[in-house]
Amino acid sequence: MKKLKISFNSPVVLGFAAVCFAALILNTFTGGMANMLFFSVYRASLKDPLTYVRIIGHVFGHADWSHFMGNIMLILILGPLLEEKYGSSRIAAVIFVTAVVTGAANMLFFPHTMLLGASGVVFAFIMLSSLASLREGTVPLTFILVAVIYIGGQIYSGITVQDNISNITHIIGGFIGAAMGFAMGNKKARR
């Protein structure tokens, strides 16, 4: 009988999940200060160096265990498949671009709102995964359906529901995933 080994199959996605978990633990032990200082984004002075940390770091922070689980489970399901197809550097770029754009949008358009969590990355991955079978000159029907259901649902919820969910972050993340999916097309994965 052959011995099974555990493979480190998706370094970017596993690393991302590990940093999110560490941020959650750190935030718990600091009574919320870690999220306030590093793992959430809000309008702050551009002279403050931590503003630039937060504009990226907000995707690592989560309010609680439930928030963490909801995001990380989808990232762990979709991420390895995407990382295998597109390569680690491209998936890291999707995460980075999503963090910066959603962070900047929150600072600009929602100055009194603190944003944290990886849901923008989740929506980027959802839209990117719907383009996995993209071929030149075609638009997959799955992409259209996912866009209508997920992004349309977020637009509807953003208009009709008052809650603590950042629908605009989901929408922006979805657009980033779609744009990067079309840009990357069927190019061979590079690590």
C-alpha positions as CSV (number, residue, x, y, z in Angstrom):
1,M,0.0,0.0,0.0
2,K,1.3,3.4,-1.0
3,K,1.9,6.0,1.7
4,L,-0.1,9.2,1.3
5,K,1.5,12.6,1.7
6,I,-0.1,15.9,2.3
7,S,0.7,18.3,-0.5
8,F,1.1,22.0,-0.1
9,N,-1.0,22.5,-3.3
10,S,-1.9,26.1,-3.2
11,P,0.7,28.3,-1.5
12,V,-0.9,31.7,-2.1
13,V,-4.4,30.6,-1.0
14,L,-3.1,28.6,2.0
15,G,-0.9,31.5,3.0
16,F,-3.8,33.9,2.7
17,A,-6.0,31.7,4.8
18,A,-3.2,31.3,7.4
19,V,-2.7,35.1,7.6
20,C,-6.5,35.6,8.0
21,F,-6.6,33.1,10.8
22,A,-3.6,34.7,12.6
23,A,-5.3,38.1,12.2
24,L,-8.4,36.7,13.8
25,I,-6.5,35.2,16.7
26,L,-4.5,38.4,17.2
27,N,-7.6,40.5,17.1
28,T,-9.3,38.3,19.7
29,F,-6.3,38.6,22.1
30,T,-6.1,42.4,21.6
31,G,-9.8,43.0,22.2
32,G,-10.4,44.4,18.7
33,M,-7.3,46.6,18.6
34,A,-5.6,44.6,15.8
35,N,-8.5,45.0,13.5
36,M,-8.6,48.7,14.3
37,L,-4.9,49.3,13.7
38,F,-4.1,46.8,10.9
39,F,-7.0,44.7,9.6
40,S,-9.7,47.2,8.6
41,V,-9.8,50.2,6.4
42,Y,-11.4,53.6,7.0
43,R,-10.7,57.2,6.0
44,A,-7.5,58.3,7.7
45,S,-4.7,60.7,7.0
46,L,-2.5,59.7,4.0
47,K,0.4,60.9,6.2
48,D,-0.3,58.0,8.6
49,P,1.9,55.0,7.4
50,L,-0.7,52.5,8.8
51,T,-3.2,53.9,6.3
52,Y,-1.3,52.0,3.6
53,V,-1.0,48.9,5.7
54,R,-4.8,49.0,6.2
55,I,-5.6,49.5,2.6
56,I,-4.2,46.0,1.9
57,G,-4.6,44.5,5.4
58,H,-8.4,44.9,5.6
59,V,-8.8,41.7,3.6
60,F,-7.1,39.7,6.3
61,G,-9.3,40.9,9.2
62,H,-12.6,39.4,10.2
63,A,-15.1,40.5,12.8
64,D,-15.6,37.0,14.3
65,W,-15.3,33.3,13.7
66,S,-18.5,33.1,11.6
67,H,-17.3,36.0,9.4
68,F,-14.0,34.3,8.9
69,M,-15.5,30.8,8.2
70,G,-17.9,32.2,5.6
71,N,-15.1,33.8,3.6
72,I,-12.3,31.3,4.1
73,M,-14.3,28.3,3.2
74,L,-15.2,29.7,-0.2
75,I,-11.6,30.8,-0.8
76,L,-10.3,27.4,0.1
77,I,-12.8,25.8,-2.3
78,L,-12.3,28.1,-5.3
79,G,-8.7,29.3,-4.7
80,P,-6.7,26.1,-5.3
81,L,-8.4,25.4,-8.6
82,L,-7.8,29.0,-9.7
83,E,-4.2,28.9,-8.5
84,E,-3.6,25.7,-10.4
85,K,-5.1,27.2,-13.6
86,Y,-3.6,30.8,-13.5
87,G,-0.6,30.4,-11.3
88,S,0.3,31.6,-7.8
89,S,1.6,35.0,-8.9
90,R,-1.6,35.8,-10.8
91,I,-3.8,34.8,-7.9
92,A,-1.7,36.9,-5.6
93,A,-2.2,39.8,-8.0
94,V,-6.0,39.2,-7.9
95,I,-6.0,39.4,-4.1
96,F,-3.7,42.4,-4.1
97,V,-5.7,44.4,-6.7
98,T,-9.0,43.5,-4.9
99,A,-7.6,44.7,-1.6
100,V,-6.3,48.0,-2.9
101,V,-9.3,48.9,-5.0
102,T,-11.9,47.9,-2.4
103,G,-9.9,49.6,0.3
104,A,-9.5,52.8,-1.7
105,A,-13.2,52.8,-2.7
106,N,-14.3,52.4,0.9
107,M,-12.0,55.3,2.0
108,L,-13.3,57.5,-0.8
109,F,-17.0,56.8,-0.8
110,F,-17.7,55.6,2.7
111,P,-15.6,57.9,5.0
112,H,-17.4,56.9,8.2
113,T,-17.5,53.2,7.6
114,M,-14.9,50.7,8.7
115,L,-14.4,47.8,6.2
116,L,-12.8,44.4,6.9
117,G,-13.0,40.9,5.5
118,A,-12.2,38.9,2.5
119,S,-15.6,39.0,0.8
120,G,-14.3,41.1,-2.1
121,V,-11.7,38.4,-2.7
122,V,-14.4,35.8,-2.5
123,F,-16.5,37.6,-5.2
124,A,-13.4,38.1,-7.4
125,F,-12.7,34.3,-7.1
126,I,-16.3,33.5,-7.9
127,M,-16.3,35.6,-11.1
128,L,-12.8,34.4,-12.0
129,S,-13.9,30.7,-11.6
130,S,-16.8,31.3,-13.9
131,L,-14.3,32.2,-16.6
132,A,-12.1,29.2,-16.2
133,S,-13.3,27.7,-19.5
134,L,-12.9,31.0,-21.4
135,R,-12.0,30.5,-25.0
136,E,-11.1,33.2,-27.5
137,G,-14.1,34.8,-29.1
138,T,-16.6,33.4,-26.6
139,V,-18.2,34.3,-23.3
140,P,-19.2,31.3,-21.1
141,L,-22.9,31.1,-20.3
142,T,-21.8,30.2,-16.7
143,F,-20.1,33.6,-16.5
144,I,-23.3,35.4,-17.5
145,L,-25.4,33.4,-15.1
146,V,-23.0,33.9,-12.2
147,A,-22.8,37.7,-13.0
148,V,-26.5,38.0,-13.0
149,I,-27.1,35.9,-9.9
150,Y,-24.2,37.1,-7.7
151,I,-23.6,40.6,-8.8
152,G,-27.3,41.3,-9.6
153,G,-28.1,40.0,-6.1
154,Q,-25.6,42.3,-4.5
155,I,-27.0,45.3,-6.3
156,Y,-30.5,44.4,-5.3
157,S,-29.4,43.8,-1.6
158,G,-27.5,47.0,-1.6
159,I,-30.6,48.9,-2.6
160,T,-33.2,47.1,-0.5
161,V,-31.4,45.7,2.6
162,Q,-29.9,47.7,5.5
163,D,-27.2,45.5,7.2
164,N,-23.5,45.5,7.9
165,I,-22.6,43.8,4.6
166,S,-20.6,45.8,2.1
167,N,-22.4,45.0,-1.1
168,I,-20.2,47.5,-3.0
169,T,-17.1,45.5,-2.0
170,H,-18.7,42.4,-3.4
171,I,-19.6,44.1,-6.6
172,I,-16.1,45.6,-7.0
173,G,-14.5,42.3,-6.2
174,G,-16.7,40.6,-8.8
175,F,-15.8,43.2,-11.4
176,I,-12.1,42.8,-10.6
177,G,-12.3,39.0,-10.9
178,A,-14.2,39.3,-14.2
179,A,-11.7,41.9,-15.6
180,M,-8.7,39.9,-14.6
181,G,-10.2,36.7,-15.9
182,F,-10.8,38.2,-19.3
183,A,-7.3,39.7,-19.2
184,M,-5.6,36.4,-18.3
185,G,-7.8,34.5,-20.8
186,N,-6.4,31.1,-21.6
187,K,-2.8,31.9,-20.9
188,K,-0.8,29.1,-19.5
189,A,-0.3,29.1,-15.7
190,R,3.0,30.5,-14.4
191,R,4.1,30.1,-10.8
